[in-house]
Amino acid sequence: MDTIKDALKDQMKTLRSKLDIPLMDQAEETLKIPKEYLALGGGFVFVILIFFGIGAGSLCSIVGFVYPSYKSFEAIEKKGTSKKDDTQWLIYWVVYAFFSIIENFVSFLLYWIPFYYAFKMAFLLWAMLPQTKGAKFLYDSFLKDFLKKNEHKIDSALNEARQSVTTIGKEVAQATADVGAAGLTAASEYARQSSKSD
């Protein structure tokens, strides 16, 4: 039993040393609770929220955006970052976009899958973390070939969508101008009739 307690104490010391973050130090000082317990409690709450799906969609979106956005920002702004960092985060965003598009089209089925958000969270962590490089694996093994094969079709669809949006924009602008002109005509007619009756 003592060996288990000693092993737990060693793990807690290791965790404490890894939590050398100013925010955690501040929280520990304010709450008077050791930061390793705060981290474990926060992790437990996080797992429960994901496991039971309470706010899990928002939580998955936050996890899928915050860390990768920060690392992308670092790759853009920091001098001396390697081209590998840039490539890794570009690949992540391509995979994330592809995943999001698929998810939007089949979302009505996904909610029937038990613990969907737990699986989604695991997938996002696997895809984003530099240790696993899951996004690179997916891109190299599937997505790159798919996108290269369908590049012409995708470009054509984007051009058609751009032309449609431009046409719709022009039509909406014209309709707005016509309604505005009709409204001004009616207002001036009303003003004219009101001034004659006075």
Backbone torsions as a table, in degrees:
resi	resn	phi	psi	omega
1	MET	NA	-37.2	179.4
2	ASP	-66.3	-33.1	179.3
3	THR	-66.7	-35.0	177.7
4	ILE	-66.9	-44.1	178.7
5	LYS	-62.7	-41.0	179.3
6	ASP	-65.2	-40.9	179.1
7	ALA	-64.2	-41.8	178.2
8	LEU	-64.5	-41.4	177.9
9	LYS	-62.1	-41.5	178.0
10	ASP	-63.2	-41.5	178.8
11	GLN	-64.9	-39.3	179.0
12	MET	-66.3	-38.6	176.7
13	LYS	-63.9	-42.2	178.8
14	THR	-62.9	-45.2	178.5
15	LEU	-61.3	-43.4	179.9
16	ARG	-59.8	-42.0	-179.2
17	SER	-67.6	-30.9	179.0
18	LYS	-78.7	-16.9	-179.3
19	LEU	-94.3	33.1	179.1
20	ASP	-80.4	70.1	-177.5
21	ILE	-122.5	132.3	-177.8
22	PRO	-54.1	-38.7	-179.8
23	LEU	-64.1	-40.4	178.6
24	MET	-68.6	-38.4	177.3
25	ASP	-62.4	-41.4	179.9
26	GLN	-66.1	-42.0	178.9
27	ALA	-64.6	-40.9	178.7
28	GLU	-62.4	-42.8	-179.2
29	GLU	-66.5	-41.2	-178.0
30	THR	-71.1	-46.4	-174.4
31	LEU	-88.5	-13.4	-178.4
32	LYS	60.8	34.5	176.5
33	ILE	-123.4	132.7	179.9
34	PRO	-55.7	139.4	-174.0
35	LYS	-63.8	-26.8	177.0
36	GLU	-67.5	-34.5	176.0
37	TYR	-70.6	-37.6	176.4
38	LEU	-61.8	-44.1	-179.7
39	ALA	-65.2	-44.3	179.5
40	LEU	-65.3	-41.6	177.9
41	GLY	-64.2	-43.2	177.3
42	GLY	-63.1	-41.1	177.2
43	GLY	-63.7	-40.0	178.7
44	PHE	-63.8	-46.2	178.1
45	VAL	-60.8	-42.6	178.9
46	PHE	-58.5	-47.5	-180.0
47	VAL	-63.4	-42.4	179.3
48	ILE	-62.8	-44.4	179.5
49	LEU	-60.4	-44.9	178.9
50	ILE	-66.4	-45.6	-175.5
51	PHE	-60.8	-43.1	-177.7
52	PHE	-94.3	-1.1	174.7
53	GLY	75.9	19.1	-179.7
54	ILE	-81.6	108.5	-178.5
55	GLY	65.6	19.5	-173.1
56	ALA	-67.3	-34.9	179.1
57	GLY	-61.6	-45.9	178.4
58	SER	-66.3	-40.8	-179.7
59	LEU	-64.0	-41.8	177.7
60	CYS	-63.7	-40.8	178.7
61	SER	-63.9	-41.5	179.4
62	ILE	-63.3	-47.3	179.9
63	VAL	-64.6	-39.6	-179.4
64	GLY	-69.2	-19.2	-178.4
65	PHE	-107.5	-43.8	-167.2
66	VAL	-63.6	-59.9	-177.8
67	TYR	-62.1	-49.0	178.8
68	PRO	-61.7	-35.8	178.0
69	SER	-64.5	-43.8	179.2
70	TYR	-63.3	-44.8	-180.0
71	LYS	-67.4	-33.6	175.8
72	SER	-66.2	-42.9	176.5
73	PHE	-58.3	-46.1	178.2
74	GLU	-60.7	-42.7	-179.7
75	ALA	-62.8	-33.9	179.6
76	ILE	-76.0	-46.9	-168.0
77	GLU	-90.4	-32.1	-174.3
78	LYS	-79.2	133.8	174.7
79	LYS	-75.3	143.9	175.9
80	GLY	88.3	-1.5	175.3
81	THR	-75.1	146.9	-175.8
82	SER	-80.6	161.9	176.6
83	LYS	-64.4	-24.6	178.2
84	LYS	-62.8	-37.6	177.6
85	ASP	-62.8	-45.9	179.3
86	ASP	-59.2	-47.2	-178.6
87	THR	-63.7	-42.2	-179.0
88	GLN	-58.8	-45.2	-176.2
89	TRP	-76.8	-31.4	173.2
90	LEU	-63.5	-43.2	178.0
91	ILE	-62.6	-42.7	178.4
92	TYR	-57.2	-46.3	-176.9
93	TRP	-66.3	-33.9	176.2
94	VAL	-65.5	-45.9	179.4
95	VAL	-64.5	-42.9	179.5
96	TYR	-61.9	-42.8	178.8
97	ALA	-63.5	-44.1	178.8
98	PHE	-61.4	-45.3	178.3
99	PHE	-61.2	-43.2	-178.9
100	SER	-65.2	-38.7	178.5
101	ILE	-64.1	-47.2	178.6
102	ILE	-61.5	-43.9	-178.8
103	GLU	-60.4	-39.3	179.4
104	ASN	-65.3	-36.5	-178.3
105	PHE	-76.8	-26.8	-178.3
106	VAL	-115.1	19.5	-174.9
107	SER	-60.6	-32.3	-179.4
108	PHE	-66.2	-23.5	176.8
109	LEU	-88.0	-32.1	-173.9
110	LEU	-65.2	-30.3	-177.2
111	TYR	-72.4	-10.9	175.6
112	TRP	-86.2	-11.3	-179.5
113	ILE	-82.3	121.1	179.2
114	PRO	-62.9	138.8	178.3
115	PHE	58.8	33.6	180.0
116	TYR	-55.8	-45.2	-176.2
117	TYR	-68.7	-29.8	174.6
118	ALA	-65.1	-42.8	176.8
119	PHE	-65.8	-39.9	179.5
120	LYS	-63.7	-43.2	179.1
121	MET	-61.7	-44.7	178.4
122	ALA	-61.5	-41.2	178.7
123	PHE	-63.1	-46.4	-179.2
124	LEU	-62.5	-42.3	178.3
125	LEU	-64.5	-42.6	177.5
126	TRP	-61.2	-41.2	-177.7
127	ALA	-70.2	-36.4	-171.3
128	MET	-91.1	-31.7	-171.4
129	LEU	-68.2	133.4	-179.2
130	PRO	-63.0	-24.7	179.8
131	GLN	-69.0	-35.3	-176.6
132	THR	-96.9	-32.5	-179.5
133	LYS	50.1	44.2	-178.9
134	GLY	-64.7	-37.2	179.9
135	ALA	-63.0	-41.1	179.0
136	LYS	-64.5	-41.3	178.1
137	PHE	-59.7	-49.1	179.5
138	LEU	-62.3	-42.4	-179.1
139	TYR	-63.4	-48.8	-177.5
140	ASP	-68.5	-36.0	-174.2
141	SER	-87.8	-20.0	-175.2
142	PHE	-140.1	-55.7	-167.2
143	LEU	-66.9	-40.0	-178.1
144	LYS	-59.7	-48.3	-180.0
145	ASP	-64.1	-41.6	179.0
146	PHE	-61.1	-46.8	-178.4
147	LEU	-68.3	-40.2	178.7
148	LYS	-64.6	-40.6	-179.5
149	LYS	-65.6	-35.8	-176.2
150	ASN	-105.9	15.1	-176.3
151	GLU	-58.0	-43.5	-179.3
152	HIS	-64.2	-42.7	179.3
153	LYS	-64.3	-40.9	179.9
154	ILE	-65.4	-44.3	178.5
155	ASP	-62.0	-41.3	178.3
156	SER	-63.1	-44.0	179.9
157	ALA	-63.8	-40.8	178.1
158	LEU	-64.9	-40.1	177.9
159	ASN	-64.9	-41.9	177.3
160	GLU	-63.1	-42.0	179.0
161	ALA	-64.2	-41.5	178.9
162	ARG	-62.3	-43.3	179.1
163	GLN	-66.3	-39.8	178.7
164	SER	-64.3	-42.7	179.2
165	VAL	-64.1	-40.7	178.4
166	THR	-63.1	-44.8	179.4
167	THR	-63.4	-45.8	179.4
168	ILE	-62.4	-41.7	178.7
169	GLY	-60.2	-43.2	178.6
170	LYS	-64.8	-41.8	-179.6
171	GLU	-65.8	-40.8	178.3
172	VAL	-65.4	-41.7	178.8
173	ALA	-63.1	-42.1	179.3
174	GLN	-66.0	-43.1	178.9
175	ALA	-63.9	-39.7	178.0
176	THR	-63.8	-43.0	178.5
177	ALA	-63.6	-41.5	179.4
178	ASP	-64.1	-44.0	178.8
179	VAL	-64.7	-41.8	179.0
180	GLY	-62.7	-42.9	179.5
181	ALA	-65.6	-41.0	178.6
182	ALA	-64.9	-39.6	178.3
183	GLY	-64.5	-42.1	178.3
184	LEU	-65.4	-40.3	178.1
185	THR	-62.4	-45.8	-179.9
186	ALA	-64.6	-39.6	179.5
187	ALA	-66.3	-41.4	179.7
188	SER	-68.7	-36.2	177.2
189	GLU	-64.5	-42.8	178.3
190	TYR	-63.3	-43.3	179.2
191	ALA	-63.0	-40.7	180.0
192	ARG	-64.2	-44.9	-179.5
193	GLN	-67.4	-36.5	178.9
194	SER	-66.4	-36.8	-178.4
195	SER	-74.2	-30.1	177.4
196	LYS	-70.2	-37.4	-177.7
197	SER	-75.1	-18.4	179.0
198	ASP	-79.9	NA	NA
